[in-house]
Amino acid sequence: MSNIAAPRQVFQPGFRSVMTTPPPRFLARFCPSRRLFSLALAFVALFASPAGTAHAELRDYNMWWTPKAVTTGGHEIDLLLMVIFWLTLFVFIVTQVTYIIFIVKYRQRKGVKAVYSHGNNKLELIWTATPAAIFIILALWSDREWLQLRGKAPDNALSIDIVAYQFGFHVRNPGKDDHLGNYDQLWIEKGTNDFGVDLKDPTSRDDYASENQLTLPVNRPVNIILRSEDVIHAFYVPEFRMYQDILPGRKIDWVWFTPEKIGHYALACNQLCGNGHYNMQAKIDVVSEDDYKKLVAEKSANAEKARAEQDKAPAATPAPVAAVDVPAASPSPSPSPTVAPVVAALGR
């Protein structure tokens, strides 16, 4: 009876173990270990499997490339991206082919002596100046695109105020007057005045709020005002080719774009902001101009009605406080405007 033990089965009975597959003879010198060869075979099979089965959701574009751009600036970014991609691919092919030619042509051969070459100043100048010129052109081109996308928004741009928090987005939209009411980061009080709105400002009476929902008109510039009430978040919409970090204590008002296609998109936070980061997202609906005007008329009317009811409500009488000796305090900055439940006032 043979003393040679049978190969160990590592998977459940009934399944053929790939760990027992020996490498072919021509690969044995490179991969003598049976287990190492089997792992390499499994690795290749994993990436050779059809990619279509791995789609998380049905999409009409290739999962290996960017989604279709739906903003004016997005098309310009795609053009720059394609130029860099094809340029990089061209350089990669040229260099790899050159390496292979040199390896074969100048390989070690019996009776052939190696020739020492000091170099060629002309060639060195060419392959140094050419990449430098390409990098300078790409830098100037990308800087021009950046200034256009991060410059001053057009005068007819629709301003929308977004306050990010753990883990969602407060959204404040202008009403029929097409103007946002006055606000300040220092006036934010979580739960009562999430936007830091000056409720005494008449332009804020028809502003309306939504939670994790943006509705934008098509073919109109949109200026997004970004703020954070706690940690670093991000405004990330792949189809808009738009990404901007949102920093606490800072107002970011240079983000603007023009959506060109009606549809439904997703806003996501792209900064690790806590345990609920994975689910921090908002819906974006790009609609026609007529549908947007109907929505604004309805929402702003509700906001004005809620504000009128709030104005009629009697102010709460503060509870009496026992007299205590309090030392004189240093002068403090001007208090914030009247703080009231903005959730109701804005008609959320």
C-alpha positions in Angstrom: 0.0 0.0 0.0 1.4 3.4 -1.0 2.5 5.8 1.8 1.8 8.8 -0.3 -1.0 10.9 1.1 -3.8 12.1 -1.1 -3.9 15.8 -1.9 -5.7 17.8 0.8 -9.2 19.0 -0.2 -9.8 22.6 1.0 -13.3 23.1 -0.3 -16.6 21.3 0.6 -17.0 17.7 -0.5 -18.6 17.4 -3.9 -16.6 20.3 -5.4 -13.3 19.8 -7.2 -10.6 21.6 -5.4 -8.5 23.9 -7.5 -5.8 23.5 -5.0 -5.0 20.1 -6.5 -4.4 21.4 -10.0 -0.7 21.0 -10.9 1.0 23.6 -13.1 1.9 22.7 -16.7 5.4 21.6 -17.3 6.4 24.8 -19.2 5.3 26.9 -16.2 6.7 24.6 -13.5 10.1 26.4 -13.5 8.4 29.8 -12.9 5.7 28.5 -10.4 7.0 25.3 -8.7 4.4 25.5 -6.0 1.1 23.8 -6.8 -0.8 26.0 -4.3 0.7 29.2 -5.7 -0.2 28.2 -9.2 -3.8 27.5 -8.2 -4.1 30.9 -6.4 -2.8 32.6 -9.6 -5.3 30.7 -11.7 -8.2 31.7 -9.4 -7.0 35.3 -9.5 -7.0 35.3 -13.4 -10.5 33.6 -13.5 -11.9 36.3 -11.1 -10.9 39.2 -13.4 -11.7 37.3 -16.6 -15.3 36.7 -15.6 -18.0 38.9 -17.3 -18.1 42.4 -15.7 -21.8 42.8 -16.5 -22.9 40.6 -13.6 -21.1 42.9 -11.2 -23.3 46.0 -12.0 -25.0 47.3 -8.8 -27.7 49.0 -10.9 -28.8 49.2 -14.5 -26.9 52.0 -16.3 -26.7 53.1 -19.9 -23.0 53.8 -19.9 -19.9 51.7 -19.4 -19.1 51.1 -15.7 -15.4 51.3 -16.6 -15.7 54.9 -17.7 -17.2 58.1 -16.4 -21.0 58.7 -16.7 -22.3 61.0 -19.3 -21.7 64.7 -18.6 -24.9 66.8 -18.4 -23.4 70.2 -17.7 -21.7 72.7 -20.0 -18.4 72.6 -18.0 -18.6 68.8 -17.8 -18.1 68.5 -21.6 -15.0 70.7 -21.4 -13.6 68.5 -18.5 -14.3 65.4 -20.6 -12.3 66.8 -23.5 -9.3 67.5 -21.3 -9.6 64.0 -19.8 -9.7 62.3 -23.2 -6.7 64.2 -24.4 -4.7 63.2 -21.3 -5.9 59.6 -21.6 -4.9 59.1 -25.3 -1.7 61.0 -24.9 -0.8 58.8 -22.0 -1.7 55.6 -23.9 0.4 56.8 -26.9 3.4 57.4 -24.7 2.9 54.0 -22.9 2.8 52.1 -26.2 5.9 53.9 -27.7 8.0 53.4 -24.6 7.0 49.7 -24.1 7.7 48.9 -27.8 11.0 50.7 -27.5 11.9 48.6 -24.5 11.1 45.4 -26.2 13.1 46.3 -29.3 16.1 47.2 -27.3 15.8 44.0 -25.2 15.8 41.9 -28.3 18.3 43.8 -30.4 20.9 44.3 -27.7 20.5 41.0 -25.9 23.6 39.1 -24.9 24.9 37.0 -27.8 28.0 34.9 -28.2 30.7 36.7 -30.1 29.1 40.1 -30.0 30.7 42.7 -27.9 28.8 45.4 -26.1 29.3 49.0 -27.3 29.6 51.8 -24.8 27.6 54.9 -25.6 28.3 58.2 -23.8 24.9 59.6 -24.9 23.5 62.1 -27.3 22.9 65.7 -26.2 20.4 66.3 -29.0 18.2 63.3 -28.1 18.4 64.2 -24.4 17.3 67.7 -25.2 14.4 66.4 -27.3 13.0 63.9 -24.7 13.4 66.5 -21.9 11.8 69.5 -23.7 8.9 67.6 -25.3 7.4 66.3 -22.0 8.0 69.7 -20.4 6.1 71.5 -23.2 3.2 69.0 -23.0 3.0 69.4 -19.2 3.0 73.2 -19.5 0.2 73.1 -22.2 -1.9 70.8 -20.1 -1.4 73.0 -17.0 -2.4 76.2 -18.8 -5.4 74.4 -20.3 -6.6 72.9 -17.0 -6.0 76.2 -15.2 -8.2 78.0 -17.7 -11.0 75.5 -17.2 -10.7 75.8 -13.5 -11.0 79.6 -13.5 -14.1 79.3 -15.7 -15.8 76.7 -13.5 -14.8 78.4 -10.2 -15.2 82.0 -11.2 -18.1 84.4 -10.6 -21.4 82.9 -11.5 -23.5 84.6 -14.2 -25.9 87.3 -13.1 -29.0 85.2 -14.0 -27.8 82.3 -11.9 -30.2 80.6 -9.5 -28.7 80.7 -5.9 -29.4 77.7 -3.7 -28.2 77.5 -0.1 -27.0 74.0 1.1 -26.0 73.3 4.7 -24.4 69.8 5.1 -24.6 68.0 8.4 -24.1 64.5 9.8 -25.7 62.8 7.7 -27.7 64.8 5.2 -28.2 68.1 3.4 -30.5 71.0 4.4 -31.5 72.8 1.2 -32.9 76.4 1.0 -34.4 77.6 -2.2 -35.4 81.1 -3.3 -39.1 81.8 -3.7 -41.0 83.8 -6.3 -38.7 86.8 -5.8 -35.8 84.7 -7.0 -33.6 85.9 -4.2 -32.4 84.2 -1.0 -33.0 86.0 2.3 -30.1 87.3 4.3 -28.2 84.7 6.4 -25.0 84.3 8.4 -23.0 81.3 9.5 -22.9 82.7 13.1 -26.7 82.7 13.3 -27.1 78.9 12.8 -28.8 77.1 15.6 -29.4 73.4 15.0 -33.0 72.5 15.1 -34.4 76.0 15.2 -32.4 78.0 12.6 -30.5 75.5 10.4 -29.7 78.0 7.8 -28.9 81.0 10.0 -31.6 83.0 8.3 -32.5 86.6 9.2 -36.2 86.3 9.7 -36.6 90.0 9.7 -35.4 90.2 6.1 -38.5 90.5 3.8 -36.8 88.6 1.0 -36.7 85.5 3.2 -40.4 85.2 3.7 -41.0 83.2 0.5 -37.8 81.0 0.8 -38.7 77.4 1.1 -36.6 74.4 2.4 -36.3 70.8 1.6 -34.4 67.9 3.1 -32.0 65.9 0.8 -33.8 67.1 -2.3 -32.7 69.6 -5.0 -34.9 70.6 -7.9 -33.2 72.6 -10.6 -34.4 74.1 -13.9 -32.8 72.9 -17.1 -30.5 75.2 -19.1 -30.2 77.8 -16.3 -27.0 78.5 -14.4 -27.1 77.4 -10.8 -24.9 78.9 -8.0 -24.6 76.5 -5.1 -23.7 78.1 -1.7 -22.1 75.4 0.5 -21.8 75.4 4.3 -21.3 72.8 7.0 -22.5 72.8 10.6 -20.2 70.1 12.0 -17.4 68.4 10.0 -15.9 68.3 6.5 -18.4 67.1 3.9 -18.4 67.2 0.1 -20.7 68.2 -2.8 -20.1 65.4 -5.4 -22.2 64.8 -8.5 -20.4 62.7 -11.1 -22.7 63.6 -14.0 -22.1 67.3 -13.3 -18.3 66.7 -13.1 -18.6 68.7 -9.9 -16.7 68.1 -6.7 -16.2 70.5 -3.8 -15.3 70.0 -0.2 -17.5 71.7 2.4 -15.7 73.1 5.3 -17.2 74.0 8.7 -17.1 77.7 9.5 -16.6 78.7 5.9 -19.0 79.8 3.1 -18.2 78.5 -0.3 -20.1 80.5 -3.0 -18.0 79.9 -6.1 -19.6 76.6 -7.2 -21.8 77.0 -10.3 -22.9 74.9 -13.3 -25.6 74.8 -16.0 -27.5 71.5 -16.2 -28.4 70.7 -19.8 -30.4 67.5 -19.5 -33.7 66.7 -17.7 -33.3 63.7 -15.4 -32.7 62.3 -12.0 -29.2 62.4 -10.4 -27.6 61.8 -7.0 -25.6 64.1 -4.7 -23.2 62.3 -2.4 -20.8 63.2 0.3 -17.3 62.1 -0.7 -15.6 62.8 2.6 -15.5 60.2 5.4 -17.6 62.2 7.9 -18.7 59.6 10.4 -20.6 56.3 10.9 -23.5 57.3 8.6 -21.3 58.6 5.8 -22.2 55.7 3.5 -25.8 56.8 3.4 -25.3 60.6 3.2 -26.9 61.5 -0.1 -29.6 63.7 -1.7 -31.8 63.5 -4.8 -31.3 66.0 -7.7 -34.2 66.5 -10.2 -33.5 68.6 -13.3 -36.9 69.7 -14.7 -38.2 72.0 -17.4 -38.6 75.7 -16.7 -42.4 75.5 -16.6 -42.4 72.6 -14.1 -39.9 74.5 -11.9 -42.0 77.7 -11.9 -45.0 75.7 -10.8 -43.1 74.1 -8.0 -41.7 77.5 -6.8 -45.1 79.0 -6.9 -46.6 76.2 -4.7 -43.7 76.0 -2.3 -43.2 79.8 -1.8 -47.0 80.2 -1.2 -46.8 77.6 1.6 -43.8 79.3 3.0 -45.4 82.7 3.1 -48.5 81.2 4.7 -46.5 79.5 7.4 -44.6 82.8 8.1 -47.9 84.7 8.4 -49.2 82.2 10.9 -46.0 82.4 12.8 -46.2 86.2 13.0 -49.7 85.9 14.5 -48.7 83.4 17.2 -48.1 85.1 20.6 -44.5 85.2 21.7 -43.6 82.9 24.5 -43.1 84.6 27.9 -39.8 83.7 29.4 -39.8 82.0 32.9 -38.7 84.2 35.8 -35.1 83.8 36.8 -33.9 84.2 40.4 -31.6 87.2 40.9 -28.0 86.4 41.1 -24.8 88.4 41.3 -23.2 88.3 37.8 -19.9 90.1 37.2 -19.8 92.7 34.4 -19.2 91.0 31.1 -17.2 92.4 28.2 -19.1 93.8 25.3 -20.4 91.0 23.1 -21.1 91.1 19.3 -24.5 92.0 18.0 -27.0 89.3 18.7 -28.4 87.2 15.9 -31.8 88.1 14.4 -35.0 86.8 15.9 -34.6 83.0 16.1 -37.7 81.1 15.4 -38.5 77.6 14.1 -37.2 78.0 10.6 -38.5 74.6 9.7 -42.0 76.0 9.8 -41.2 79.4 8.6 -39.6 78.2 5.4 -42.5 75.9 4.7 -40.4 72.7 4.8 
